[in-house]
């Protein structure tokens, strides 16, 4: 994911390449649904100053996450996010048991055994 000001642009990294002066660039596909650029391919900088992962890669030290999505999030019975279990509104704090990898993404398994996304646009680590 790339952050520019308050705007978030999401890409899937499909490869990488170095420029003539050895600067690393990511080859990406745009996954911003509903935009003119959706599905287009190109290169972006690989600098951590501008590009950060969309999904959390570890369990927060506090083992707590807070829902920040305007419409809330759902919990599911399985890590592939099928079998909807419950809906949580924005601001609800949840306790995380562990991080589970699923394809190119990560999920959090909650203390009740249900699963939620680890997408930074929908949840935030800690109590807020």
Biotite code that builds the C-alpha atoms (Angstrom):
import biotite.structure as struc

atoms = struc.array([
    struc.Atom([0.000, 0.000, 0.000], chain_id="A", res_id=1, res_name="UNK", atom_name="CA", element="C"),
    struc.Atom([1.202, 3.478, -0.724], chain_id="A", res_id=2, res_name="UNK", atom_name="CA", element="C"),
    struc.Atom([0.344, 6.483, 1.415], chain_id="A", res_id=3, res_name="UNK", atom_name="CA", element="C"),
    struc.Atom([0.277, 9.963, -0.080], chain_id="A", res_id=4, res_name="UNK", atom_name="CA", element="C"),
    struc.Atom([-1.087, 12.617, 2.260], chain_id="A", res_id=5, res_name="UNK", atom_name="CA", element="C"),
    struc.Atom([-4.427, 11.331, 3.557], chain_id="A", res_id=6, res_name="UNK", atom_name="CA", element="C"),
    struc.Atom([-5.083, 9.224, 0.455], chain_id="A", res_id=7, res_name="UNK", atom_name="CA", element="C"),
    struc.Atom([-4.454, 5.491, 0.418], chain_id="A", res_id=8, res_name="UNK", atom_name="CA", element="C"),
    struc.Atom([-3.621, 3.680, -2.796], chain_id="A", res_id=9, res_name="UNK", atom_name="CA", element="C"),
    struc.Atom([-3.548, -0.100, -2.763], chain_id="A", res_id=10, res_name="UNK", atom_name="CA", element="C"),
    struc.Atom([-1.398, -2.240, -5.017], chain_id="A", res_id=11, res_name="UNK", atom_name="CA", element="C"),
    struc.Atom([-0.480, -5.899, -5.290], chain_id="A", res_id=12, res_name="UNK", atom_name="CA", element="C"),
    struc.Atom([3.262, -6.364, -5.788], chain_id="A", res_id=13, res_name="UNK", atom_name="CA", element="C"),
    struc.Atom([3.819, -8.716, -8.742], chain_id="A", res_id=14, res_name="UNK", atom_name="CA", element="C"),
    struc.Atom([7.597, -8.354, -9.038], chain_id="A", res_id=15, res_name="UNK", atom_name="CA", element="C"),
    struc.Atom([10.479, -5.943, -8.686], chain_id="A", res_id=16, res_name="UNK", atom_name="CA", element="C"),
    struc.Atom([13.206, -4.333, -10.755], chain_id="A", res_id=17, res_name="UNK", atom_name="CA", element="C"),
    struc.Atom([16.234, -2.117, -10.202], chain_id="A", res_id=18, res_name="UNK", atom_name="CA", element="C"),
    struc.Atom([16.763, 1.113, -12.124], chain_id="A", res_id=19, res_name="UNK", atom_name="CA", element="C"),
    struc.Atom([20.030, 1.976, -13.892], chain_id="A", res_id=20, res_name="UNK", atom_name="CA", element="C"),
    struc.Atom([21.282, 3.568, -10.649], chain_id="A", res_id=21, res_name="UNK", atom_name="CA", element="C"),
    struc.Atom([20.270, 0.452, -8.607], chain_id="A", res_id=22, res_name="UNK", atom_name="CA", element="C"),
    struc.Atom([17.147, 1.980, -7.002], chain_id="A", res_id=23, res_name="UNK", atom_name="CA", element="C"),
    struc.Atom([14.623, -0.735, -6.164], chain_id="A", res_id=24, res_name="UNK", atom_name="CA", element="C"),
    struc.Atom([11.145, -0.431, -7.720], chain_id="A", res_id=25, res_name="UNK", atom_name="CA", element="C"),
    struc.Atom([8.097, -2.654, -7.198], chain_id="A", res_id=26, res_name="UNK", atom_name="CA", element="C"),
    struc.Atom([6.160, -3.901, -10.209], chain_id="A", res_id=27, res_name="UNK", atom_name="CA", element="C"),
    struc.Atom([2.516, -3.519, -9.141], chain_id="A", res_id=28, res_name="UNK", atom_name="CA", element="C"),
    struc.Atom([-1.092, -3.994, -10.178], chain_id="A", res_id=29, res_name="UNK", atom_name="CA", element="C"),
    struc.Atom([-3.616, -1.396, -8.996], chain_id="A", res_id=30, res_name="UNK", atom_name="CA", element="C"),
    struc.Atom([-6.449, -2.891, -6.889], chain_id="A", res_id=31, res_name="UNK", atom_name="CA", element="C"),
    struc.Atom([-8.327, 0.349, -6.140], chain_id="A", res_id=32, res_name="UNK", atom_name="CA", element="C"),
    struc.Atom([-11.824, -0.781, -7.110], chain_id="A", res_id=33, res_name="UNK", atom_name="CA", element="C"),
    struc.Atom([-14.038, 1.828, -8.735], chain_id="A", res_id=34, res_name="UNK", atom_name="CA", element="C"),
    struc.Atom([-11.154, 4.020, -9.918], chain_id="A", res_id=35, res_name="UNK", atom_name="CA", element="C"),
    struc.Atom([-9.970, 4.702, -13.458], chain_id="A", res_id=36, res_name="UNK", atom_name="CA", element="C"),
    struc.Atom([-6.611, 3.111, -12.635], chain_id="A", res_id=37, res_name="UNK", atom_name="CA", element="C"),
    struc.Atom([-8.068, -0.200, -11.352], chain_id="A", res_id=38, res_name="UNK", atom_name="CA", element="C"),
    struc.Atom([-6.252, -3.156, -12.912], chain_id="A", res_id=39, res_name="UNK", atom_name="CA", element="C"),
    struc.Atom([-3.481, -1.084, -14.474], chain_id="A", res_id=40, res_name="UNK", atom_name="CA", element="C"),
    struc.Atom([0.135, -2.160, -14.033], chain_id="A", res_id=41, res_name="UNK", atom_name="CA", element="C"),
    struc.Atom([3.293, -0.164, -13.462], chain_id="A", res_id=42, res_name="UNK", atom_name="CA", element="C"),
    struc.Atom([6.224, 0.537, -11.162], chain_id="A", res_id=43, res_name="UNK", atom_name="CA", element="C"),
    struc.Atom([6.366, 2.417, -7.852], chain_id="A", res_id=44, res_name="UNK", atom_name="CA", element="C"),
    struc.Atom([9.140, 3.240, -5.403], chain_id="A", res_id=45, res_name="UNK", atom_name="CA", element="C"),
    struc.Atom([10.063, 0.585, -2.860], chain_id="A", res_id=46, res_name="UNK", atom_name="CA", element="C"),
    struc.Atom([11.051, 3.167, -0.237], chain_id="A", res_id=47, res_name="UNK", atom_name="CA", element="C"),
    struc.Atom([9.603, 2.412, 3.229], chain_id="A", res_id=48, res_name="UNK", atom_name="CA", element="C"),
    struc.Atom([9.127, 6.163, 3.542], chain_id="A", res_id=49, res_name="UNK", atom_name="CA", element="C"),
    struc.Atom([6.256, 5.960, 1.019], chain_id="A", res_id=50, res_name="UNK", atom_name="CA", element="C"),
    struc.Atom([5.169, 2.308, 0.879], chain_id="A", res_id=51, res_name="UNK", atom_name="CA", element="C"),
    struc.Atom([3.883, 0.206, 3.783], chain_id="A", res_id=52, res_name="UNK", atom_name="CA", element="C"),
    struc.Atom([2.089, -3.168, 3.951], chain_id="A", res_id=53, res_name="UNK", atom_name="CA", element="C"),
    struc.Atom([-1.726, -3.113, 4.041], chain_id="A", res_id=54, res_name="UNK", atom_name="CA", element="C"),
    struc.Atom([-1.952, -6.002, 6.517], chain_id="A", res_id=55, res_name="UNK", atom_name="CA", element="C"),
    struc.Atom([-0.493, -6.378, 10.005], chain_id="A", res_id=56, res_name="UNK", atom_name="CA", element="C"),
    struc.Atom([2.273, -9.001, 10.168], chain_id="A", res_id=57, res_name="UNK", atom_name="CA", element="C"),
    struc.Atom([2.340, -9.602, 13.932], chain_id="A", res_id=58, res_name="UNK", atom_name="CA", element="C"),
    struc.Atom([0.111, -9.734, 16.986], chain_id="A", res_id=59, res_name="UNK", atom_name="CA", element="C"),
    struc.Atom([0.030, -6.441, 18.934], chain_id="A", res_id=60, res_name="UNK", atom_name="CA", element="C"),
    struc.Atom([1.865, -6.494, 22.280], chain_id="A", res_id=61, res_name="UNK", atom_name="CA", element="C"),
    struc.Atom([-1.361, -5.584, 24.060], chain_id="A", res_id=62, res_name="UNK", atom_name="CA", element="C"),
    struc.Atom([-3.197, -8.388, 22.180], chain_id="A", res_id=63, res_name="UNK", atom_name="CA", element="C"),
    struc.Atom([-5.954, -5.827, 21.528], chain_id="A", res_id=64, res_name="UNK", atom_name="CA", element="C"),
    struc.Atom([-7.290, -4.409, 18.265], chain_id="A", res_id=65, res_name="UNK", atom_name="CA", element="C"),
    struc.Atom([-9.872, -1.677, 17.708], chain_id="A", res_id=66, res_name="UNK", atom_name="CA", element="C"),
    struc.Atom([-12.349, -1.528, 14.823], chain_id="A", res_id=67, res_name="UNK", atom_name="CA", element="C"),
    struc.Atom([-11.874, 1.706, 12.815], chain_id="A", res_id=68, res_name="UNK", atom_name="CA", element="C"),
    struc.Atom([-13.971, 0.913, 9.715], chain_id="A", res_id=69, res_name="UNK", atom_name="CA", element="C"),
    struc.Atom([-16.957, 3.279, 9.427], chain_id="A", res_id=70, res_name="UNK", atom_name="CA", element="C"),
    struc.Atom([-19.357, 0.402, 8.810], chain_id="A", res_id=71, res_name="UNK", atom_name="CA", element="C"),
    struc.Atom([-17.635, -1.949, 11.279], chain_id="A", res_id=72, res_name="UNK", atom_name="CA", element="C"),
    struc.Atom([-16.283, -5.428, 10.530], chain_id="A", res_id=73, res_name="UNK", atom_name="CA", element="C"),
    struc.Atom([-17.561, -8.988, 10.572], chain_id="A", res_id=74, res_name="UNK", atom_name="CA", element="C"),
    struc.Atom([-16.083, -11.997, 12.322], chain_id="A", res_id=75, res_name="UNK", atom_name="CA", element="C"),
    struc.Atom([-16.057, -15.353, 10.579], chain_id="A", res_id=76, res_name="UNK", atom_name="CA", element="C"),
    struc.Atom([-15.839, -19.021, 11.498], chain_id="A", res_id=77, res_name="UNK", atom_name="CA", element="C"),
    struc.Atom([-12.878, -19.744, 9.195], chain_id="A", res_id=78, res_name="UNK", atom_name="CA", element="C"),
    struc.Atom([-9.660, -18.010, 8.124], chain_id="A", res_id=79, res_name="UNK", atom_name="CA", element="C"),
    struc.Atom([-10.873, -17.674, 4.527], chain_id="A", res_id=80, res_name="UNK", atom_name="CA", element="C"),
    struc.Atom([-13.586, -15.371, 5.938], chain_id="A", res_id=81, res_name="UNK", atom_name="CA", element="C"),
    struc.Atom([-16.576, -17.599, 5.239], chain_id="A", res_id=82, res_name="UNK", atom_name="CA", element="C"),
    struc.Atom([-19.376, -18.412, 7.637], chain_id="A", res_id=83, res_name="UNK", atom_name="CA", element="C"),
    struc.Atom([-20.223, -14.972, 9.028], chain_id="A", res_id=84, res_name="UNK", atom_name="CA", element="C"),
    struc.Atom([-20.418, -15.117, 12.817], chain_id="A", res_id=85, res_name="UNK", atom_name="CA", element="C"),
    struc.Atom([-20.950, -11.604, 14.182], chain_id="A", res_id=86, res_name="UNK", atom_name="CA", element="C"),
    struc.Atom([-20.724, -7.905, 13.266], chain_id="A", res_id=87, res_name="UNK", atom_name="CA", element="C"),
    struc.Atom([-18.769, -5.397, 15.370], chain_id="A", res_id=88, res_name="UNK", atom_name="CA", element="C"),
    struc.Atom([-19.318, -1.634, 15.111], chain_id="A", res_id=89, res_name="UNK", atom_name="CA", element="C"),
    struc.Atom([-16.611, 1.027, 14.879], chain_id="A", res_id=90, res_name="UNK", atom_name="CA", element="C"),
    struc.Atom([-14.804, 1.588, 18.197], chain_id="A", res_id=91, res_name="UNK", atom_name="CA", element="C"),
    struc.Atom([-15.234, -1.953, 19.547], chain_id="A", res_id=92, res_name="UNK", atom_name="CA", element="C"),
    struc.Atom([-12.101, -3.472, 21.109], chain_id="A", res_id=93, res_name="UNK", atom_name="CA", element="C"),
    struc.Atom([-11.309, -7.129, 20.442], chain_id="A", res_id=94, res_name="UNK", atom_name="CA", element="C"),
    struc.Atom([-8.758, -9.502, 21.994], chain_id="A", res_id=95, res_name="UNK", atom_name="CA", element="C"),
    struc.Atom([-6.422, -11.317, 19.588], chain_id="A", res_id=96, res_name="UNK", atom_name="CA", element="C"),
    struc.Atom([-5.253, -14.895, 20.136], chain_id="A", res_id=97, res_name="UNK", atom_name="CA", element="C"),
    struc.Atom([-2.903, -15.280, 17.135], chain_id="A", res_id=98, res_name="UNK", atom_name="CA", element="C"),
    struc.Atom([-2.054, -14.215, 13.577], chain_id="A", res_id=99, res_name="UNK", atom_name="CA", element="C"),
    struc.Atom([-3.029, -16.589, 10.752], chain_id="A", res_id=100, res_name="UNK", atom_name="CA", element="C"),
    struc.Atom([-1.703, -16.369, 7.178], chain_id="A", res_id=101, res_name="UNK", atom_name="CA", element="C"),
    struc.Atom([-4.209, -16.898, 4.362], chain_id="A", res_id=102, res_name="UNK", atom_name="CA", element="C"),
    struc.Atom([-2.928, -16.662, 0.763], chain_id="A", res_id=103, res_name="UNK", atom_name="CA", element="C"),
    struc.Atom([-1.399, -13.163, 0.355], chain_id="A", res_id=104, res_name="UNK", atom_name="CA", element="C"),
    struc.Atom([-3.136, -11.728, 3.430], chain_id="A", res_id=105, res_name="UNK", atom_name="CA", element="C"),
    struc.Atom([-3.208, -12.176, 7.182], chain_id="A", res_id=106, res_name="UNK", atom_name="CA", element="C"),
    struc.Atom([-6.089, -12.650, 9.603], chain_id="A", res_id=107, res_name="UNK", atom_name="CA", element="C"),
    struc.Atom([-6.367, -12.353, 13.346], chain_id="A", res_id=108, res_name="UNK", atom_name="CA", element="C"),
    struc.Atom([-7.870, -15.219, 15.296], chain_id="A", res_id=109, res_name="UNK", atom_name="CA", element="C"),
    struc.Atom([-9.743, -13.757, 18.238], chain_id="A", res_id=110, res_name="UNK", atom_name="CA", element="C"),
    struc.Atom([-9.889, -15.125, 21.772], chain_id="A", res_id=111, res_name="UNK", atom_name="CA", element="C"),
    struc.Atom([-13.345, -16.556, 20.947], chain_id="A", res_id=112, res_name="UNK", atom_name="CA", element="C"),
    struc.Atom([-11.878, -18.566, 18.027], chain_id="A", res_id=113, res_name="UNK", atom_name="CA", element="C"),
    struc.Atom([-13.436, -16.403, 15.277], chain_id="A", res_id=114, res_name="UNK", atom_name="CA", element="C"),
    struc.Atom([-11.440, -14.655, 12.525], chain_id="A", res_id=115, res_name="UNK", atom_name="CA", element="C"),
    struc.Atom([-11.201, -11.034, 11.371], chain_id="A", res_id=116, res_name="UNK", atom_name="CA", element="C"),
    struc.Atom([-9.135, -9.270, 8.734], chain_id="A", res_id=117, res_name="UNK", atom_name="CA", element="C"),
    struc.Atom([-5.753, -7.774, 9.679], chain_id="A", res_id=118, res_name="UNK", atom_name="CA", element="C"),
    struc.Atom([-6.251, -4.919, 7.168], chain_id="A", res_id=119, res_name="UNK", atom_name="CA", element="C"),
    struc.Atom([-4.900, -1.629, 8.566], chain_id="A", res_id=120, res_name="UNK", atom_name="CA", element="C"),
    struc.Atom([-7.702, 0.310, 6.840], chain_id="A", res_id=121, res_name="UNK", atom_name="CA", element="C"),
    struc.Atom([-10.317, -1.566, 8.904], chain_id="A", res_id=122, res_name="UNK", atom_name="CA", element="C"),
    struc.Atom([-8.670, -2.163, 12.293], chain_id="A", res_id=123, res_name="UNK", atom_name="CA", element="C"),
    struc.Atom([-5.888, -0.623, 14.360], chain_id="A", res_id=124, res_name="UNK", atom_name="CA", element="C"),
    struc.Atom([-3.592, -2.345, 16.841], chain_id="A", res_id=125, res_name="UNK", atom_name="CA", element="C"),
    struc.Atom([-4.133, -1.337, 20.458], chain_id="A", res_id=126, res_name="UNK", atom_name="CA", element="C"),
    struc.Atom([-6.876, 0.371, 22.445], chain_id="A", res_id=127, res_name="UNK", atom_name="CA", element="C"),
    struc.Atom([-8.113, 3.577, 20.825], chain_id="A", res_id=128, res_name="UNK", atom_name="CA", element="C"),
])
